[in-house]
Amino acid sequence: MKKLLAIVLFAFSISYALETAIIEVDGMTCPLCTTAVKHSLKMTPGVKKVKVRLNTKLATVVFDENKTSVKKLLHAIEVVGYKGKLLKILKGDKYESTNSF
C-alpha cells in the first residue's frame, strides 16, 4: 500500500511541475523563422511541447519547471536571433487549450 501511495504522489508531483508559457516572439517574418525558434526551444532541457505560430507571433511552451526556467526559454529564442517576451504562465500542461493563441 505504501508503495502504491508513493507512486501516485510521485506521478502527481511530476504532472504538477509542468507549466505552459505563452511567449511573444518579435522579429519572425517567415516559416523558417518559426522553425528556428521551435527547434531552439525543443533543444532546451525540460521542454516537453512547443507550438510556434507566425500569424500571432506567439510561442506556446510546455516545460518542467524543475528542469528549466522562463529565463532559459527566452535565452533559447534570443540565441536564434529573436526577442521573446513572456505574456503569461499557466500551471500545468495547457498545450491543447491554447489553440486560440
C-alpha positions in Angstrom: 0.0 0.0 0.0 2.8 2.4 0.8 4.5 1.7 -2.5 1.3 2.5 -4.4 0.8 5.7 -2.5 4.4 6.7 -3.2 3.9 6.0 -6.9 0.7 8.1 -7.0 2.3 11.0 -5.2 5.3 10.9 -7.5 3.1 10.9 -10.6 1.1 13.8 -9.2 4.3 15.8 -8.5 5.6 15.3 -12.0 2.4 16.5 -13.7 2.1 19.4 -11.3 5.7 20.6 -12.1 4.6 21.3 -15.7 3.9 24.9 -16.7 2.8 26.4 -20.0 4.5 29.7 -21.1 2.9 31.9 -23.7 5.7 34.0 -25.2 5.5 36.8 -27.8 8.3 36.4 -30.3 9.4 39.6 -32.1 11.1 39.5 -35.5 9.6 36.4 -37.0 8.7 37.1 -40.7 8.6 33.7 -42.4 8.0 30.0 -41.8 11.8 29.4 -41.4 11.7 31.8 -38.5 9.2 29.7 -36.7 11.1 26.6 -37.4 14.3 28.1 -35.9 12.5 29.2 -32.8 10.7 25.9 -32.4 13.9 23.9 -32.8 15.8 26.0 -30.3 13.1 25.8 -27.7 12.8 22.0 -28.2 16.5 21.6 -27.6 16.2 23.2 -24.2 16.3 20.6 -21.4 12.9 20.3 -19.7 10.8 21.4 -22.6 8.0 18.9 -23.3 6.0 20.6 -26.1 6.4 23.6 -28.4 4.0 25.4 -30.8 5.1 28.5 -32.7 2.7 30.5 -34.8 3.8 33.0 -37.3 0.4 34.7 -37.7 0.2 35.6 -34.0 3.9 35.8 -33.3 3.4 33.5 -30.3 5.2 30.5 -28.9 3.4 28.1 -26.5 5.9 26.1 -24.5 5.1 23.3 -22.0 8.1 22.8 -19.7 9.1 21.2 -16.5 9.7 24.0 -14.0 12.1 21.7 -12.1 14.4 21.4 -15.2 14.3 24.8 -16.9 13.0 28.3 -16.4 11.4 31.1 -18.4 14.7 32.8 -18.5 16.2 29.8 -20.3 13.3 29.7 -22.7 13.8 33.4 -23.6 17.5 32.8 -24.0 16.8 29.9 -26.4 14.8 32.4 -28.5 17.4 35.0 -28.3 20.2 32.6 -29.5 18.5 32.2 -32.9 18.1 36.0 -33.3 14.7 36.9 -32.0 13.4 38.7 -28.9 11.0 36.9 -26.6 8.6 38.5 -24.1 6.7 36.4 -21.6 3.0 37.1 -21.8 1.5 34.5 -19.5 2.4 31.5 -17.4 -0.2 28.8 -16.9 0.1 26.0 -14.3 0.1 22.5 -15.9 0.1 21.3 -19.5 -2.2 23.8 -21.2 -0.9 23.0 -24.7 -4.2 21.9 -26.2 -6.2 24.7 -24.6 -4.0 27.4 -26.1 -5.1 26.8 -29.7 -6.8 30.2 -29.7 -3.5 32.0 -29.1 
